[in-house]
Amino acid sequence: MAKSDTEAEADYLADKVLGLRIFPDSAGKMNLSIVDAGGSLLIVSQFTLYGDCRKGRRPSFDQAAAPERAQALYNYFVEKLRRGPAPVETGVFQAMMEVHLVNQGPVTILMDTADRNKKND
C-alpha cells in the first residue's frame, strides 16, 4: 500500500479482482472471472512489492504506507472481499511466510490504482 492509498483504492481493487476476466472459458480464452470460474482468493500482504529500484542498487520503500495504516487498509480490503461471492483466505500481516502455489501459464497481472484514470475500466 502506498502512503496515499485510501479505502477508495481498496474498493476499486476489490471490485477489479472479483470482475477481472482472467480464467479460461471452454474455448481456452481468458474470459471468466474468479466468480464465474468458481474460484477462491488467497490474499497475502507483501511489503516488498512496493520496492522502487529505479535508482541505485537497493530498493527504496519511501512511498510505502506505514505498517499501521497498511494493515488497516489490508484488513479493509479483505473484509470487502469477504462480503463478496468468492471464498477468501489470508496470510498473516507482517509475518514471514512460505507460500507454495502452482501458476498456470506465464501470466502476471499488475493492477495499480494510480493508473485507473488513464484507461477504461
N, CA, C and O of each residue as an XYZ file, in Angstrom:
484
protein
N       0.839     -1.179      0.000
C       0.000      0.000      0.000
C       0.883      1.241      0.000
O       1.893      1.313      0.700
N       0.479      2.193     -0.790
C       1.197      3.460     -0.850
C       0.730      4.378      0.268
O      -0.370      4.222      0.797
N       1.565      5.321      0.615
C       1.201      6.301      1.639
C      -0.108      6.997      1.300
O      -0.888      7.333      2.191
N      -0.349      7.214      0.012
C      -1.522      7.969     -0.420
C      -2.778      7.116     -0.590
O      -3.845      7.661     -0.871
N      -2.684      5.797     -0.428
C      -3.846      4.929     -0.634
C      -4.907      5.139      0.444
O      -4.602      5.410      1.605
N      -6.174      5.003      0.015
C      -7.316      5.143      0.912
C      -8.267      3.967      0.692
O      -7.987      3.067     -0.100
N      -9.382      3.989      1.397
C     -10.401      2.960      1.198
C     -10.932      2.969     -0.232
O     -11.376      1.935     -0.733
N     -10.890      4.119     -0.889
C     -11.357      4.189     -2.285
C     -10.500      3.303     -3.187
O     -11.035      2.640     -4.075
N      -9.191      3.276     -2.981
C      -8.322      2.403     -3.765
C      -8.593      0.937     -3.439
O      -8.593      0.089     -4.331
N      -8.825      0.642     -2.164
C      -9.138     -0.737     -1.769
C     -10.462     -1.186     -2.385
O     -10.571     -2.324     -2.842
N     -11.466     -0.311     -2.404
C     -12.755     -0.633     -3.029
C     -12.573     -0.917     -4.520
O     -13.098     -1.899     -5.047
N     -11.830     -0.050     -5.181
C     -11.569     -0.219     -6.609
C     -10.905     -1.564     -6.883
O     -11.336     -2.303     -7.768
N      -9.852     -1.885     -6.122
C      -9.133     -3.138     -6.345
C      -9.991     -4.356     -6.029
O      -9.920     -5.357     -6.742
N     -10.795     -4.292     -4.982
C     -11.667     -5.424     -4.644
C     -12.648     -5.694     -5.781
O     -12.836     -6.841     -6.186
N     -13.266     -4.643     -6.289
C     -14.196     -4.808     -7.412
C     -13.474     -5.331     -8.647
O     -13.998     -6.183     -9.365
N     -12.279     -4.824     -8.891
C     -11.491     -5.247    -10.042
C     -11.103     -6.722     -9.921
O     -11.215     -7.473    -10.890
N     -10.652     -7.136     -8.748
C     -10.250     -8.536     -8.521
C     -11.422     -9.474     -8.779
O     -11.252    -10.505     -9.431
N     -12.590     -9.139     -8.285
C     -13.755    -10.012     -8.471
C     -14.251    -10.040     -9.919
O     -14.805    -11.045    -10.364
N     -14.057     -8.956    -10.646
C     -14.595     -8.880    -12.002
C     -13.598     -9.164    -13.117
O     -13.991     -9.331    -14.272
N     -12.322     -9.221    -12.787
C     -11.303     -9.406    -13.816
C     -11.463    -10.761    -14.495
O     -11.508    -11.793    -13.826
N     -11.547    -10.757    -15.800
C     -11.776    -11.993    -16.568
C     -10.423    -12.567    -17.002
O      -9.924    -12.278    -18.090
N      -9.847    -13.390    -16.118
C      -8.510    -13.937    -16.357
C      -8.467    -15.459    -16.350
O      -7.392    -16.049    -16.463
N      -9.615    -16.095    -16.219
C      -9.674    -17.554    -16.204
C     -10.236    -18.066    -17.525
O     -11.094    -17.421    -18.129
N      -9.754    -19.223    -17.975
C     -10.155    -19.710    -19.300
C     -11.601    -20.194    -19.353
O     -12.107    -20.815    -18.418
N     -12.244    -19.892    -20.471
C     -13.574    -20.439    -20.737
C     -13.404    -21.774    -21.450
O     -12.292    -22.297    -21.524
N     -14.497    -22.336    -21.979
C     -14.446    -23.645    -22.638
C     -13.587    -23.633    -23.904
O     -13.146    -24.686    -24.364
N     -13.348    -22.447    -24.467
C     -12.507    -22.331    -25.661
C     -11.054    -22.013    -25.300
O     -10.215    -21.831    -26.183
N     -10.763    -21.948    -24.001
C      -9.399    -21.666    -23.563
C      -9.032    -20.197    -23.541
O      -7.867    -19.858    -23.331
N     -10.009    -19.307    -23.755
C      -9.739    -17.869    -23.745
C      -9.949    -17.306    -22.342
O     -10.828    -17.751    -21.604
N      -9.132    -16.328    -21.990
C      -9.290    -15.665    -20.690
C     -10.591    -14.870    -20.738
O     -10.626    -13.748    -21.242
N     -11.657    -15.463    -20.209
C     -12.970    -14.865    -20.364
C     -13.835    -14.973    -19.110
O     -14.951    -14.454    -19.082
N     -13.330    -15.642    -18.074
C     -14.125    -15.860    -16.870
C     -13.510    -15.139    -15.669
O     -12.290    -15.049    -15.536
N     -14.376    -14.633    -14.810
C     -13.921    -14.031    -13.555
C     -13.706    -15.137    -12.522
O     -14.042    -16.296    -12.768
N     -13.160    -14.785    -11.395
C     -12.976    -15.744    -10.298
C     -14.320    -16.329     -9.873
O     -14.407    -17.504     -9.519
N     -15.356    -15.512     -9.910
C     -16.703    -15.958     -9.545
C     -17.225    -16.933    -10.592
O     -17.744    -17.994    -10.246
N     -17.091    -16.579    -11.878
C     -17.533    -17.443    -12.968
C     -16.826    -18.793    -12.933
O     -17.427    -19.828    -13.223
N     -15.552    -18.772    -12.577
C     -14.744    -19.993    -12.564
C     -14.927    -20.808    -11.291
O     -14.398    -21.914    -11.186
N     -15.672    -20.274    -10.317
C     -15.894    -20.984     -9.054
C     -14.644    -21.034     -8.195
O     -14.445    -21.981     -7.433
N     -13.799    -20.015     -8.315
C     -12.535    -19.988     -7.585
C     -12.650    -19.340     -6.223
O     -13.718    -18.890     -5.807
N     -11.525    -19.305     -5.547
C     -11.426    -18.648     -4.248
C     -10.184    -17.764     -4.252
O      -9.354    -17.854     -5.157
N     -10.060    -16.920     -3.251
C      -8.982    -15.944     -3.178
C      -8.057    -16.221     -2.004
O      -8.519    -16.576     -0.920
N      -6.767    -16.064     -2.209
C      -5.780    -16.075     -1.142
C      -5.147    -14.692     -1.149
O      -4.444    -14.333     -2.094
N      -5.389    -13.920     -0.107
C      -4.879    -12.560     -0.005
C      -3.696    -12.572      0.962
O      -3.853    -12.847      2.151
N      -2.516    -12.270      0.434
C      -1.294    -12.258      1.237
C      -0.625    -10.909      1.044
O      -0.315    -10.519     -0.081
N      -0.403    -10.196      2.140
C       0.273     -8.910      2.034
C       1.746     -9.149      1.710
O       2.354    -10.111      2.179
N       2.306     -8.251      0.899
C       3.710     -8.402      0.530
C       4.335     -7.021      0.414
O       4.230     -6.364     -0.622
N       4.969     -6.599      1.461
C       5.589     -5.285      1.551
C       6.590     -5.048      0.428
O       6.677     -3.943     -0.109
N       7.336     -6.068      0.080
C       8.411     -5.897     -0.901
C       7.908     -5.545     -2.291
O       8.696     -5.097     -3.124
N       6.631     -5.730     -2.569
C       6.101     -5.334     -3.867
C       6.186     -3.830     -4.076
O       6.131     -3.360     -5.212
N       6.320     -3.077     -3.002
C       6.386     -1.631     -3.128
C       7.821     -1.122     -3.239
O       8.041      0.088     -3.183
N       8.787     -1.997     -3.390
C      10.181     -1.587     -3.543
C      10.411     -0.892     -4.871
O      10.068     -1.427     -5.924
N      10.983      0.279     -4.825
C      11.285      1.053     -6.028
C      12.776      0.915     -6.316
O      13.610      1.368     -5.532
N      13.102      0.300     -7.425
C      14.500      0.038     -7.786
C      14.985      0.908     -8.941
O      15.984      0.584     -9.584
N      14.301      1.984     -9.203
C      14.695      2.823    -10.343
C      16.010      3.553    -10.107
O      16.702      3.888    -11.068
N      16.370      3.808     -8.856
C      17.632      4.486     -8.544
C      18.488      3.579     -7.669
O      17.975      2.862     -6.811
N      19.762      3.618     -7.890
C      20.701      2.896     -7.036
C      20.579      1.389     -7.140
O      20.040      0.862     -8.112
N      21.086      0.703     -6.128
C      21.124     -0.760     -6.126
C      20.350     -1.381     -4.970
O      20.331     -2.601     -4.811
N      19.724     -0.550     -4.180
C      18.932     -1.051     -3.064
C      17.510     -0.522     -3.200
O      17.322      0.664     -3.472
N      16.503     -1.378     -3.014
C      15.113     -0.897     -3.145
C      14.802      0.201     -2.130
O      15.252      0.159     -0.985
N      14.034      1.167     -2.572
C      13.539      2.214     -1.693
C      12.081      1.907     -1.374
O      11.298      1.568     -2.261
N      11.731      2.029     -0.115
C      10.349      1.799      0.306
C       9.730      3.095      0.832
O       8.784      3.064      1.618
N      10.277      4.241      0.387
C       9.830      5.542      0.872
C       8.348      5.808      0.637
O       7.714      6.498      1.435
N       7.788      5.275     -0.440
C       6.387      5.549     -0.755
C       5.424      4.533     -0.155
O       4.211      4.656     -0.325
N       5.951      3.526      0.547
C       5.091      2.525      1.185
C       4.398      3.127      2.405
O       4.971      3.959      3.109
N       3.181      2.705      2.643
C       2.430      3.177      3.808
C       3.068      2.648      5.090
O       3.693      1.587      5.093
N       2.905      3.391      6.166
C       3.362      2.931      7.480
C       2.636      1.634      7.825
O       1.492      1.443      7.410
N       3.279      0.740      8.577
C       2.678     -0.567      8.862
C       1.259     -0.502      9.441
O       0.403     -1.300      9.061
N       1.008      0.428     10.347
C      -0.326      0.508     10.962
C      -1.384      0.868      9.925
O      -2.468      0.285      9.906
N      -1.065      1.830      9.065
C      -2.012      2.246      8.021
C      -2.185      1.145      6.989
O      -3.300      0.861      6.553
N      -1.069      0.524      6.599
C      -1.133     -0.561      5.613
C      -1.970     -1.716      6.146
O      -2.758     -2.296      5.399
N      -1.818     -2.059      7.407
C      -2.599     -3.162      7.965
C      -4.083     -2.824      8.005
O      -4.923     -3.681      7.732
N      -4.407     -1.591      8.342
C      -5.817     -1.183      8.355
C      -6.422     -1.298      6.955
O      -7.540     -1.792      6.809
N      -5.704     -0.851      5.932
C      -6.208     -0.954      4.563
C      -6.263     -2.398      4.085
O      -7.197     -2.783      3.381
N      -5.277     -3.193      4.458
C      -5.280     -4.622      4.133
C      -6.522     -5.291      4.726
O      -7.228     -6.029      4.039
N      -6.779     -5.025      6.008
C      -7.958     -5.608      6.666
C      -9.250     -5.137      6.006
O     -10.179     -5.926      5.833
N      -9.315     -3.868      5.639
C     -10.480     -3.320      4.952
C     -10.700     -4.048      3.627
O     -11.818     -4.454      3.312
N      -9.625     -4.207      2.857
C      -9.675     -4.898      1.566
C     -10.167     -6.335      1.741
O     -11.038     -6.786      0.998
N      -9.618     -7.047      2.710
C     -10.010     -8.433      2.961
C     -11.489     -8.513      3.335
O     -12.217     -9.358      2.814
N     -11.927     -7.649      4.224
C     -13.333     -7.676      4.653
C     -14.276     -7.336      3.506
O     -15.353     -7.921      3.394
N     -13.883     -6.403      2.660
C     -14.709     -6.081      1.485
C     -14.850     -7.309      0.594
O     -15.953     -7.612      0.139
N     -13.762     -8.017      0.337
C     -13.821     -9.224     -0.488
C     -14.613    -10.334      0.193
O     -15.305    -11.098     -0.480
N     -14.525    -10.432      1.498
C     -15.277    -11.479      2.221
C     -16.783    -11.265      2.128
O     -17.551    -12.211      2.305
N     -17.209    -10.052      1.857
C     -18.644     -9.784      1.663
C     -19.103    -10.166      0.257
O     -20.296    -10.131     -0.045
N     -18.149    -10.532     -0.596
C     -18.456    -10.895     -1.973
C     -18.741    -12.376     -2.131
O     -18.832    -13.106     -1.144
N     -18.882    -12.819     -3.372
C     -19.308    -14.186     -3.659
C     -18.205    -15.257     -3.631
O     -18.517    -16.448     -3.665
N     -16.929    -14.863     -3.570
C     -15.844    -15.851     -3.614
C     -15.275    -16.071     -2.213
O     -15.106    -15.116     -1.455
N     -14.979    -17.329     -1.867
C     -14.337    -17.590     -0.565
C     -12.972    -16.902     -0.482
O     -12.262    -16.797     -1.482
N     -12.611    -16.437      0.710
C     -11.357    -15.703      0.911
C     -10.581    -16.301      2.074
O     -11.132    -16.527      3.152
N      -9.306    -16.551      1.847
C      -8.369    -16.920      2.898
C      -7.271    -15.867      2.898
O      -7.091    -15.157      1.909
N      -6.531    -15.761      4.006
C      -5.485    -14.752      4.101
C      -4.206    -15.329      4.679
O      -4.181    -16.405      5.277
N      -3.153    -14.565      4.473
C      -1.909    -14.795      5.176
C      -1.956    -14.009      6.477
O      -3.017    -13.540      6.889
N      -0.807    -13.866      7.121
C      -0.711    -13.105      8.365
C       0.090    -11.845      8.061
O       1.223    -11.914      7.586
N      -0.508    -10.706      8.340
C       0.127     -9.431      8.033
C       1.458     -9.307      8.762
O       1.536     -9.593      9.956
N       2.493     -8.888      8.068
C       3.857     -8.671      8.560
C       4.551     -9.948      9.034
O       5.569     -9.870      9.721
N       4.030    -11.098      8.687
C       4.669    -12.350      9.097
C       5.566    -12.867      7.983
O       5.320    -12.614      6.804
N       6.595    -13.584      8.367
C       7.420    -14.285      7.399
C       6.656    -15.558      7.055
O       6.385    -16.384      7.927
N       6.310    -15.712      5.776
C       5.505    -16.855      5.361
C       6.144    -17.537      4.168
O       6.832    -16.901      3.369
N       5.913    -18.816      4.054
C       6.271    -19.563      2.854
C       4.972    -19.913      2.163
O       4.141    -20.640      2.707
N       4.801    -19.390      0.962
C       3.587    -19.620      0.200
C       3.948    -20.487     -1.000
O       4.792    -20.111     -1.813
N       3.317    -21.632     -1.107
C       3.550    -22.535     -2.232
C       2.339    -22.476     -3.148
O       1.199    -22.583     -2.695
N       2.592    -22.307     -4.431
C       1.492    -22.240     -5.384
C       1.933    -22.816     -6.718
O       3.118    -23.020     -6.979
N       0.949    -23.065     -7.539
C       1.199    -23.537     -8.894
C       0.550    -22.525     -9.836
O      -0.658    -22.297     -9.773
N       1.344    -21.931    -10.693
C       0.826    -20.999    -11.688
C       0.510    -21.740    -12.973
O       1.219    -22.672    -13.352
N      -0.544    -21.329    -13.634
C      -0.877    -21.873    -14.945
C      -0.553    -20.810    -15.983
O      -1.258    -19.809    -16.108
N       0.507    -21.040    -16.715
C       0.867    -20.112    -17.780
C       1.742    -18.981    -17.303
O       1.806    -18.689    -16.109
N       2.402    -18.360    -18.217
C       3.285    -17.243    -17.876
C       2.523    -15.918    -17.846
O       2.788    -15.031    -18.658
N       1.592    -15.785    -16.928
C       0.769    -14.583    -16.878
C       0.933    -13.907    -15.516
O       0.768    -14.533    -14.469
N       1.255    -12.634    -15.557
C       1.291    -11.817    -14.350
C       0.446    -10.589    -14.622
O       0.624     -9.927    -15.644
N      -0.466    -10.281    -13.725
C      -1.354     -9.134    -13.880
C      -0.953     -8.086    -12.848
O      -0.902     -8.383    -11.654
N      -0.671     -6.883    -13.288
C      -0.328     -5.794    -12.397
C      -1.492     -4.818    -12.364
O      -1.949     -4.349    -13.407
N      -1.967     -4.516    -11.168
C      -3.047     -3.542    -11.016
C      -2.545     -2.434    -10.104
O      -2.193     -2.681     -8.950
N      -2.514     -1.228    -10.619
C      -2.049     -0.078     -9.861
C      -3.145      0.975     -9.905
O      -3.520      1.440    -10.982
N      -3.651      1.347     -8.759
C      -4.746      2.310     -8.726
C      -4.321      3.675     -9.241
O      -5.175      4.474     -9.625
N      -3.033      3.963     -9.260
C      -2.553      5.238     -9.803
C      -2.843      5.345    -11.289
O      -2.920      6.449    -11.828
N      -3.004      4.214    -11.955
C      -3.258      4.201    -13.399
C      -4.734      4.116    -13.751
O      -5.074      4.132    -14.934
N      -5.614      4.027    -12.776
C      -7.014      3.725    -13.081
C      -7.730      4.798    -13.893
O      -8.698      4.483    -14.584
N      -7.302      6.021    -13.836
C      -7.961      7.074    -14.609
C      -7.360      7.244    -15.993
O      -7.851      8.044    -16.790
N      -6.298      6.495    -16.287
C      -5.639      6.610    -17.582
C      -6.277      5.731    -18.650
O      -6.143      6.004    -19.843
N      -6.979      4.664    -18.219
C      -7.551      3.708    -19.158
C      -8.984      3.433    -18.777
O      -9.420      3.753    -17.671
N      -9.704      2.843    -19.689
C     -11.081      2.450    -19.393
C     -11.073      1.234    -18.482
O     -10.234      0.347    -18.637
N     -11.988      1.187    -17.544
C     -12.130      0.042    -16.655
C     -13.087     -0.912    -17.284
O     -13.370     -1.966    -16.715
